[in-house]
Amino acid sequence: MTEFIRHAIPEVIEVRPPKYGDHRGFFSEVFKRSAFEDAGIDIDWIQDNQSFSAAVGTVRGLHFQVPPVGQDKLVRVLRGAIYDVAVDIRKGSPTYGKWVGVELSAEKWNQLLVPIGFAHCFMTIEPDTEVLYKVSGPYSKEHEGAIRWNDPALGIDWPDPKEKFGVEPTLSNKDEVAPFLADFDSPFTFEG
Ligand SMILES: Cc1cn([C@H]2C[C@H](O)[C@@H](COP(=O)(O)OP(=O)(O)O[C@H]3O[C@H](C)C(=O)[C@H](O)[C@H]3O)O2)c(=O)[nH]c1=O
């Protein structure tokens, strides 16, 4: 039975699919549409994305796509581990600018549902980490947006790569210079 666990921001949901181990290894129904529908979550997933990050302390995000090409995301880790974060950027939301962080890993076999209206970012906390995630909207470079991952105003409790792993974070140039939340006029609105 797939478990759905709500966190401090109820729209961000941790998902734990069943995993059956035996002497050969394991089997898992990692995505089952009916389980989501039974939980009241009916999202039409249209694309799978996969990224590999060699270095521990790799940061990808905070990213989102603006309407009309917003993306819900269902994130899971095939190998390694990440600290996965969703930030509420819906204008008028009681949790605007607040965040949820969950450790996702191949060992924990958990997933995170990041809805449209949330910026998404992860930091790898193991080397050679492979992330696979479903999205509910097509990629559109013209609709991509980003917010600085370590914006002091967000206060995300990231692991410190220098302290924990002795490395500087690894980022794309785009992410190095992403705007702060205060300089961002969100096109997302909270719909109650
Ligand atoms: C996102 C995406 C990217 N690309 C191409 C564009 C670039 O040539 C290359 C790398 O793209 P980018 O540097 O944006 O990849 P990430 O930094 O991993 O971006 C992702 O990071 C965080 C985790 C997110 O939540 C988003 O899914 C996504 O923005 O893949 C595609 O062809 N299709 C896509 O859907």
The ligand as a Tripos MOL2 file, in Angstrom:
@<TRIPOS>MOLECULE
LIG
   35    37     1     0     0
SMALL
NO_CHARGES

@<TRIPOS>ATOM
      1 C1         14.6260   20.6390  -17.1240 C.3       1 LIG1
      2 C2         14.9630   20.2360  -18.5370 C.ar      1 LIG1
      3 C3         16.1940   20.5320  -19.0980 C.ar      1 LIG1
      4 N1         16.4570   20.1630  -20.3810 N.ar      1 LIG1
      5 C4         17.7870   20.4600  -20.9370 C.3       1 LIG1
      6 C5         18.1680   21.9240  -20.8980 C.3       1 LIG1
      7 C6         19.6700   21.8810  -20.7090 C.3       1 LIG1
      8 O1         20.3190   21.7460  -21.9710 O.3       1 LIG1
      9 C7         19.9010   20.5990  -19.9000 C.3       1 LIG1
     10 C8         20.1140   20.8550  -18.4180 C.3       1 LIG1
     11 O2         19.0340   21.6700  -17.9770 O.3       1 LIG1
     12 P1         19.1010   22.3390  -16.5360 P.3       1 LIG1
     13 O3         20.4860   22.8500  -16.2800 O.co2     1 LIG1
     14 O4         17.9460   23.2980  -16.4180 O.co2     1 LIG1
     15 O5         18.8610   21.0390  -15.6010 O.3       1 LIG1
     16 P2         18.6160   21.1000  -14.0120 P.3       1 LIG1
     17 O6         19.4720   22.1550  -13.3800 O.co2     1 LIG1
     18 O7         18.7230   19.7080  -13.5290 O.co2     1 LIG1
     19 O8         17.1020   21.5910  -13.9210 O.3       1 LIG1
     20 C9         16.1270   20.8840  -13.1910 C.3       1 LIG1
     21 O9         16.4220   21.1390  -11.8530 O.3       1 LIG1
     22 C10        15.4130   21.0470  -10.8850 C.3       1 LIG1
     23 C11        15.6870   19.8170  -10.0670 C.3       1 LIG1
     24 C12        14.0330   21.0750  -11.3340 C.2       1 LIG1
     25 O10        13.1200   20.9810  -10.5210 O.2       1 LIG1
     26 C13        13.7110   21.1800  -12.7650 C.3       1 LIG1
     27 O11        13.0860   19.9720  -13.1460 O.3       1 LIG1
     28 C14        14.8110   21.4250  -13.6740 C.3       1 LIG1
     29 O12        14.8970   22.8370  -13.8220 O.3       1 LIG1
     30 O13        18.7300   19.7980  -20.1080 O.3       1 LIG1
     31 C15        15.5440   19.4850  -21.1720 C.ar      1 LIG1
     32 O14        15.8210   19.1540  -22.3430 O.2       1 LIG1
     33 N2         14.3290   19.1900  -20.6360 N.ar      1 LIG1
     34 C16        13.9930   19.5410  -19.3420 C.ar      1 LIG1
     35 O15        12.8540   19.2320  -18.9010 O.2       1 LIG1
@<TRIPOS>BOND
     1     1     2 1
     2     2     3 ar
     3     2    34 ar
     4     3     4 ar
     5     4     5 1
     6     4    31 ar
     7     5     6 1
     8     5    30 1
     9     6     7 1
    10     7     8 1
    11     7     9 1
    12     9    10 1
    13     9    30 1
    14    10    11 1
    15    11    12 1
    16    12    13 2
    17    12    14 1
    18    12    15 1
    19    15    16 1
    20    16    17 2
    21    16    18 1
    22    16    19 1
    23    19    20 1
    24    20    21 1
    25    20    28 1
    26    21    22 1
    27    22    23 1
    28    22    24 1
    29    24    25 2
    30    24    26 1
    31    26    27 1
    32    26    28 1
    33    28    29 1
    34    31    32 2
    35    31    33 ar
    36    33    34 ar
    37    34    35 2
@<TRIPOS>SUBSTRUCTURE
     1 LIG1         1 GROUP 0 **** ****
